[in-house]
Amino acid sequence: MTTLEGVNVLITGGAGYIGSHVSRLLIESGHSVVSVDDFSTGLAERIGSESYELKLENPDAESKLASILNEHGIDTVIHFAARKQVGESVEKPELYYKSNIGGLLNLLSAMKTAGVKKMVFSSSAAVYGMPSVEQVDEQSPTNPINPYGQTKLIGEWMIDNAKTWGLSAISLRYFNVAGTGWSDLADKQALNLIPIAISKISHGEPVDVFGDDYQTEDGSCIRDYIHVMDLAKAHIDAISHLKNPGNEVFNVGTGEGSSVFEVLAELKKVSGIDFEMNIDSRRAGDPPKLVASASKIQDSFGWKSEFGLAEIVATAWESRES
Ligand code: WQD
């Protein structure tokens, strides 16, 4: 991890699973953090510093944000606050335009007014859609296949265009984030494979596998699972690389793929529970394999993931709701 001079950071979505990990890591590293969150999915108990309840897409959010930025002498913003459910985005795209694009627009306008010219943006591998290559690098075509991924790509464009007033930004395209750095910050929303599986196992229910007939070694889909602490460290490193106006994108993944069956086998080992699996039909929109090429962030930041699937699954299991 790069050493970072003391920074004053505003974190949007600071009560969220990832935002709260980054916030705590910054505070423990001696930096100052202020959070804003609408607490629609975030948890107040995750907040470890001053915070404001605020929905970024609200009409009064721009002026409130500008005041917060000025009052706290913020020099850098890390923007997590957004809706992130792929399925919901297909059913209710207008919610995603309002929250993910409208919220970002208010934030950028407030930053311009307050003269805050550094931003790290939470983007997603969803911008790649269904890539034709198995390992995607930042030059891979961006063809998002759902409104969630589209709003993340539009967000990257909006942030890049802010270079006209001097914004220096880095967009981190997350792959599949899981695990916990601190148990009290665990992902409580069962929206992704590992938390969903843990919830099912904890209730004695079978775990659904969405397809076992893909052209992969064991027939199940392959993803790049990254530990939330590795992801958090990538954000700290990104802050110290915010130098030039414009938006630079980096994949944040391990470069290694794990199949659904491999993840579930790890979960059986860690939990000691030989739970049932229910082989379902494929889920629409699932690419067979989506693994990051992480060489750009490694070459630029010197960042490299430290944790593998075993630690990801073990920390997720140990932090489960009792
Ligand atoms: C992983 C694999 C499923 C649940 C999404 C977003 C992406 C990012 C991460 C935010 C897939 C399979 C899942 C289950 C299963 N989020 N699965 N049974 O779809 O890779 O990525 O979350 O940035 O943008 O698209 O993650 O955890 O939903 O699925 O078999 O009960 O597990 O089919 O192959 P995904 P996921």
Boltz pocket constraint, residues with backbone or C-beta under 6 A from the ligand:
constraints:
  - pocket:
      binder: B
      contacts: [[A, 84], [A, 86], [A, 123], [A, 124], [A, 125], [A, 126], [A, 174], [A, 175], [A, 176], [A, 177], [A, 191], [A, 192], [A, 193], [A, 194], [A, 196], [A, 197], [A, 207], [A, 208], [A, 209], [A, 210], [A, 211], [A, 221], [A, 222], [A, 223], [A, 260], [A, 283], [A, 286], [A, 287]]
      max_distance: 6.0
